[in-house]
Amino acid sequence: MSENPIRVVLIDDHGLCRRGLAELLEHRAGIRVVGATGEPDAALRLLRELKPDLMIMDLRMPAMHGFSLLKRVREEGMETPVVILTMCDSHDDLANAMRAGVRGYLLKDMDPDDVVDSIKRAVKGELVVAPAMATKLTHLLGAQSGREEGRALTERELEILGYIAQGMSNKGIAKALDISHDTVKLHVRHILAKLNLSSRVEAAVYAVGRKFSGSAH
């Protein structure tokens, strides 16, 4: 196990799923599961107290739908990266997840090794999507690219889009460019508005889909 293992919180209303996923992550990847629950209030408390590297969350839970929980997380100002792990393979759920800015959308029937690999990549900043959802993602991107793309991006916005495509956080971009965090956030808002996108995840997919890396290296 690494000196600083990845720390995750699991949110799933099925105890068996939580236990099985925890064993999978800890035994095969050395990923430390620091908290697990199926209750929304408990989930918020875990995120506040533990500040994990990643939250892995189901969508269909009796106490609260996953997107409602995610909305509450963001309303509290928590920016914990989120990976959806669900049985829901609908286009609408994928589209809503991308708009919500999740880091990944995985399915529970995936090969366990692929789940582990995807989660490790998500922590590094990559967008991960279940292979079975790839076609739906392509169609979603096609719908995005069919929109009018608005005003041209400035040189600085192109540079920041390149960093977004690499999975870098706003804080990381601010450090790399020696500008303030608030300035980066403002540029990101302008980029999303000009490209008619809803989240930085969509911006990353947009850029990667066009083999764009900007001037960021």
ZILIN-V406971 format. One record per pair of residues at least 24 apart in sequence whose ideal C-beta (glycine too) atoms are under 7 Angstrom apart, sorted by sequence separation. I is the first residue (numbers start at 1). GAP is how many residues later the second one is. D is the distance in Angstrom with one decimal. If there is no record, write none. Layout:
BEGIN
i=I gap=GAP d=D
i=I gap=GAP d=D
END
This chain:
BEGIN
i=39 gap=24 d=5.8
i=40 gap=24 d=4.1
i=103 gap=24 d=6.5
i=104 gap=24 d=3.7
i=105 gap=24 d=5.2
i=106 gap=24 d=5.0
i=160 gap=24 d=6.6
i=5 gap=25 d=5.3
i=6 gap=25 d=4.6
i=7 gap=25 d=5.1
i=8 gap=25 d=5.7
i=9 gap=25 d=6.3
i=13 gap=25 d=3.5
i=55 gap=25 d=5.0
i=57 gap=25 d=5.9
i=59 gap=25 d=6.1
i=104 gap=25 d=6.6
i=105 gap=25 d=6.4
i=107 gap=25 d=5.9
i=5 gap=26 d=6.2
i=6 gap=26 d=6.7
i=8 gap=26 d=7.0
i=9 gap=26 d=4.5
i=10 gap=26 d=4.0
i=11 gap=26 d=6.3
i=12 gap=26 d=5.9
i=43 gap=26 d=6.2
i=47 gap=26 d=6.3
i=60 gap=26 d=6.9
i=5 gap=27 d=4.5
i=7 gap=27 d=4.9
i=9 gap=27 d=6.8
i=54 gap=27 d=5.2
i=55 gap=27 d=4.9
i=56 gap=27 d=5.1
i=57 gap=27 d=5.9
i=58 gap=27 d=6.3
i=59 gap=27 d=4.4
i=160 gap=27 d=5.0
i=2 gap=28 d=6.1
i=44 gap=28 d=6.3
i=52 gap=28 d=6.3
i=57 gap=28 d=7.0
i=58 gap=28 d=5.4
i=60 gap=28 d=6.3
i=105 gap=28 d=5.9
i=160 gap=28 d=6.7
i=1 gap=29 d=3.9
i=40 gap=29 d=5.0
i=44 gap=29 d=6.8
i=54 gap=29 d=6.2
i=56 gap=29 d=5.3
i=59 gap=29 d=5.1
i=67 gap=29 d=5.8
i=70 gap=30 d=5.4
i=157 gap=30 d=5.7
i=161 gap=30 d=5.7
i=47 gap=31 d=5.4
i=156 gap=31 d=6.4
i=160 gap=31 d=6.7
i=11 gap=32 d=4.8
i=44 gap=32 d=6.9
i=47 gap=33 d=5.6
i=67 gap=33 d=6.2
i=157 gap=33 d=6.2
i=59 gap=34 d=6.3
i=157 gap=34 d=5.1
i=83 gap=36 d=6.2
i=164 gap=36 d=5.7
i=9 gap=37 d=5.1
i=167 gap=37 d=6.7
i=9 gap=38 d=6.4
i=153 gap=38 d=6.4
i=83 gap=39 d=5.0
i=94 gap=39 d=5.7
i=164 gap=39 d=5.2
i=165 gap=39 d=5.4
i=164 gap=40 d=5.1
i=9 gap=41 d=6.4
i=81 gap=41 d=6.6
i=126 gap=41 d=5.4
i=153 gap=41 d=6.0
i=94 gap=42 d=5.3
i=98 gap=42 d=6.6
i=125 gap=42 d=2.6
i=161 gap=42 d=6.3
i=165 gap=42 d=3.7
i=9 gap=43 d=4.6
i=89 gap=43 d=6.2
i=94 gap=43 d=6.5
i=124 gap=43 d=6.7
i=125 gap=43 d=6.5
i=151 gap=43 d=5.1
i=164 gap=43 d=6.5
i=165 gap=43 d=5.3
i=8 gap=44 d=5.4
i=11 gap=44 d=6.3
i=89 gap=44 d=6.5
i=150 gap=44 d=4.4
i=7 gap=45 d=4.6
i=8 gap=45 d=6.4
i=13 gap=45 d=6.7
i=83 gap=45 d=6.9
i=91 gap=45 d=4.8
i=95 gap=45 d=5.6
i=150 gap=45 d=6.5
i=7 gap=46 d=5.0
i=8 gap=46 d=4.7
i=9 gap=46 d=5.0
i=10 gap=46 d=5.3
i=11 gap=46 d=4.2
i=12 gap=46 d=4.3
i=94 gap=46 d=6.5
i=149 gap=46 d=5.7
i=150 gap=46 d=5.9
i=161 gap=46 d=5.4
i=6 gap=47 d=5.2
i=11 gap=47 d=6.5
i=149 gap=47 d=6.7
i=165 gap=47 d=6.2
i=6 gap=48 d=6.8
i=8 gap=48 d=5.7
i=13 gap=48 d=4.3
i=148 gap=48 d=6.9
i=165 gap=48 d=5.8
i=13 gap=49 d=6.0
i=147 gap=49 d=4.6
i=165 gap=49 d=6.9
i=13 gap=50 d=6.8
i=162 gap=50 d=6.9
i=166 gap=50 d=6.2
i=162 gap=51 d=5.1
i=163 gap=51 d=7.0
i=162 gap=52 d=1.9
i=144 gap=53 d=6.7
i=161 gap=53 d=5.4
i=162 gap=53 d=5.9
i=163 gap=53 d=4.4
i=162 gap=54 d=3.6
i=159 gap=55 d=5.3
i=158 gap=56 d=5.1
i=159 gap=56 d=5.0
i=158 gap=57 d=6.9
i=159 gap=57 d=6.0
i=144 gap=58 d=6.6
i=144 gap=62 d=6.6
i=56 gap=63 d=6.8
i=141 gap=64 d=6.1
i=54 gap=65 d=6.9
i=54 gap=68 d=6.4
i=141 gap=68 d=5.5
i=54 gap=69 d=5.4
i=53 gap=70 d=5.4
i=127 gap=74 d=6.0
i=127 gap=77 d=5.7
i=127 gap=78 d=6.1
i=29 gap=87 d=4.7
i=24 gap=88 d=5.5
i=28 gap=88 d=5.3
i=31 gap=88 d=6.9
i=25 gap=91 d=6.5
i=29 gap=91 d=6.2
i=24 gap=92 d=6.5
i=25 gap=94 d=6.9
i=101 gap=98 d=3.9
i=99 gap=99 d=4.2
i=100 gap=99 d=6.8
i=101 gap=99 d=6.2
i=102 gap=99 d=6.6
i=99 gap=100 d=5.7
i=101 gap=100 d=5.0
i=98 gap=101 d=6.5
i=98 gap=103 d=5.7
i=98 gap=104 d=5.5
i=6 gap=114 d=7.0
i=6 gap=117 d=5.2
END
